[in-house]
Amino acid sequence: EASVLPPKEQPALVPGLAGISAGAASLRDLGLKNPADLYVGILKCRTIADRLIEKYGLQQRYGKETLVQTRKALEKRTTITAGNDTIIHITVEDREPAMAARLANGYLEELIRMCRGLALTEASQRRLFLEQELERERAELSRAEERLAAVQQASGVIRPDGQIEASLEALARLRGEMAARQVALRSLGSGAT
């Protein structure tokens, strides 16, 4: 048997779950009684079962012809529950106690692996969004510089009237925004690694 206390914060594990608070009302909306139910669902997912089957050679061990049969055999030997205390209990039965312990711990390892992968995916999506925003700002800055150069070329000199001053202010503001977005992108990049 293995036990784990999941984090209190709800991860953004499924599309649309990001931004939902970990409050009781949002959990009820998802059909979950407590935050640990989400992790129980992940532990019971097909992906984790398939990884354990492959990692521990369970298809041969259980003498099953198909992956579906092996999954069902593993499911019969495994009990995953969350108590009112939110602690998740994983119990695996096997004729060898050492193998049962490896499988129970394997579930925990795969849960951690899956949650990390999902967190990286979410961070990657944020990074992609910020990179796209940064590229858009660079293109806007480039267009502003071209318009300013065209005005300078047409007039031959820079006239300090309201339009030129406004263009210069807009150019300075865009450069400041780009610098802020680059800082945010760098900090996101260092946080995702």
N, C-alpha and C positions, 0 to 999 in steps of 0.2 A: 504494500500500500504506500502511496505517496500523497502528500497533501501540499496545497499551495494557497497562499492568501493573495488574491489578485489585487492589482492597484485599485484605489477608490475611483480614480478618474476613468471615465468611459472612453475607450479608444475609438477613433474614427475607422472602424473596420469594414463597414459596408457603405456603398454610396448612399448619401443622404443622411448618414448618421453623424457626419461631421457637423459641429455646431449645435448638436442637441446636448442640452445640459444633462448632468448625471442625476438630476432630480428624480424623485419617485414618480412624478406624473409622466415624464418622458419614458421611463422604464416600463410603466404600465402600458403606454401607447404602443410599445414594441412587443408587448406580451411577456415581459420579463418581470419576475417577482423581486429579484435583487440583482445588483451589478454582476455577481458571479455567474449568473445564468448565461450571460453573453460568452464568457470564457468556457463554460461547459459545452455550449453549442460549438465553439471552435474545436475543442478537444474531441468532440464526437464527429467531426467532419471527415469526409472521405479523403481529403488530401493528407491529413495526419495519419489516418489508417494506412493509406498506400505507402507513405514514407516508412512507417514502422514495418510493414510487410516486407518491403524491399531491404531495409536496413538489417533486419534480423532473420531474413530467409524464412518467413513464416509459411509461405505457400508450400515449400517442401516439408517444413517441420510439421504442419498440420495435415499433410498429404492431400491437399486439395488441387483439383485440376484447373480451376479458374480463379481469377482475382476476386470475383464477386463471392464465391464460396469461402475464400480465405478471409475476406472482410467480415462475413457473417460469423465465421468461427472466432475471429478476434473479438467481435462485438459480444458474443456469448460469454467469453472469458473475462470481459472488462465491464466494470461498473464505475461510472463517473457521476458524482452527485455534488451539489452545493448545499451546505447546511444553512440554517438561519444565521449563523455566525459568519457567513460568506466564505468560509474556507472550503475549497474544492478538494474532494477526496477521490483519488483514483485507485481502484482496486483491480488487480489483474491476477487471475488464477492460471497456474501452469504446473505441470508435473514436476518441474525443477524450480525450486524457490529462487535460485539465482536468475533464471530467465524471467520469472514473474517480476522480480525487482528491476531488471534491466528494462522490461517493457513499461512498467509504471514510471520509471525515471525518463524513459524515452518519450512518453507522452508529454512530460514537462519540458523536455528539451525542444520538442517540436512546437509546443505552444510558444515558447520564447522565440524560436526561430521565425515562426509565422508572424508574431506580433512585431518583431523587428523589421521583417520584410514589409509589412503593411505600413509601418511608421516611415520607412525609407521611401515607399511609394508616395505617401502623402507629402513628404518633404520634397520629393522630386517634382511633384505636381506644382507645389508652391514655387519652387525654383524656376520651373519652365514658365510659369505665369510671370514672375518677376523679370526673367530674361526677355520675354516678349514685350513687356511694358518698357523695359530699358531700350530695346531696339526701336520701338515706336517713338520714344522720346528722342533718341538719336536722329531718327529720320526727320522729326519735327524741327529739331535744332538745325539740321543741315538745310532744310527748306528756309528757315528763318535767316540763316547766314547768306543763302543765295539771294533772298529778297533784299537784304541789306546791301549786298554787293551790287545788285542791279540798281538800287537807288543811288548808291555812291557813284557808279559808273555813269548813270544818266545825268547826274547833277555836276559831276566833276569834283565836288567837295562834299564834305559832311556838314550839313546845316544843322545847328542845334535847335531845330524847331521841335514841336511836340511829337510829331510822327517819328522822327529819328530817335528821340529820347525814349519813346514808347517801345520802339523796336529793340533798342539796346537793353532796356529794362526786361523785356520779354526774353531776350537772349540770355541775360544774366540769370533770370528765374529758371529757364530751362536747364541751364548748366548746373544750377544748384539742385534742381530736382533730380537730374541725372546722377550727380554725385551722391545724393541721399539714397537713390535706388541701388547704386553700385555698392554702397556700404551695406545696405540691407541684404543684397545678394551675396556678398562675401560672408556676412555673419550667418546666413542660412546655409551656405556651402560648408562652413566650418562646423555648424551644428549637426548637419546630416551625416557627417563622417565620423 
